[in-house]
Amino acid sequence: MVVKVYGPLCASTKRVLLVLIEKGIEFETVNVDVSKGEHRQPEFLKLQPFGVVPVIQDGDYTLYESRAIMRYYAEKYNSQGVDLLGKTIEERGMVEQWLEVEAQNFHSHAYNLAIHILFAPIFGITPDPKVIEESEAKLDRVLTIYEERLSQSKYLAGDFFSLADMSHIPFIDYIVNNTGKKHLINKRKHVSGWWDDISNRASWKKVLELYRAPI
Amino acid sequence: MVVKVYGPLCASTKRVLLVLIEKGIEFETVNVDVSKGEHRQPEFLKLQPFGVVPVIQDGDYTLYESRAIMRYYAEKYNSQGVDLLGKTIEERGMVEQWLEVEAQNFHSHAYNLAIHILFAPIFGITPDPKVIEESEAKLDRVLTIYEERLSQSKYLAGDFFSLADMSHIPFIDYIVNNTGKKHLINKRKHVSGWWDDISNRASWKKVLELYRAPI
């Protein structure tokens, strides 16, 4: 059964694509043009009532929320492809901790920078310089903690690549390559080394090759 | 080894306490007075560099982020006490989906209501009527989707109680009992039935008996 992935051009969906590629799971994609509001159409809301991508359909199983889908495939295909959850319950705990840090401490600031610098024209939003300034300052503080963490271990959850690292890739890519804020990464020795490592994975190169957003 | 839980009076920590009690895991608590800024003191930042509760220490294993700790204990003691993750990988996927919905769609609005209505005086914040109005409107829309979901299944992830339901309890308790917004729950047949069910669990009664916040 080929997994159907909705909204491949969106950053959050790219988290899911990374897992599918790392695990060698066959998939096909269905475009959802959020600039045209297709994520708010009745047909899409039947799949995802909150009106956001991604959603996957795998036979008659439908699942949404990018980090939930990542966990689902990492667990379902635990012994296939790259291990993304750690080998012990304690390692999995650290993966979960840093996945939550990404979701709770990193994401909203990175998202604000992407929306207000990069996507404002596309979505007809007026960029707010105060939001940009505050988000950059908050992200800077978060990345100071990442620098300390990554001076102790090669990856966020320990000395193994995991969902926790992977979950950061799509939005750090915007920060480094599309928002003029790459100094946030580059000025930090361990964070920039980590970014060089994870952004050079074949899976991310394939995602960009196939599903680069039209920006 | 007795689990040490930091910050038991805070709502997010109560997610962790619920799991420990449901699983019958022995624990002790360490107060962290956030109204006095104890979560920003160097000693605490060594445990949790982002300066938020909860944190647990379990022997020499330290873990933070409430939903990560919930998953860790639910998995580690999978066959002890109440099953909180579902019985299959597909059920676990639905638990993860609704845990993410709680974190991404529900929490920030419920948190804003609690902060601006309930905790503003304690933390010296000026309540913002616009934030309160917008948060209530957004929460109302989210709960409309919950009502639809709970008309199809007894609990969020399916016909079984799970971490996804549990994760909502501390903040819905504020909404119903401390913010004057209980109509958001009570006007909905299935959401209010669900709330009656999950808030009457012995675990939640014990949490309130032992660690009710001084508000």
Interface residues (C-beta under 8 A of the other chain):
Chain A: P49 F50 Y61 L63 Y64 E65 R67 A68 I69 R71 Y72 E75 K76 I89 E90 R92 G93 M94 E96 Q97 L99 E100 V101 A103 Q104 N105 V142 I145 E148 R149
Chain B: P49 F50 Y61 L63 Y64 E65 R67 A68 I69 R71 Y72 E75 K76 I89 E90 R92 G93 M94 E96 Q97 L99 E100 V101 A103 Q104 N105 V142 I145 E148 R149
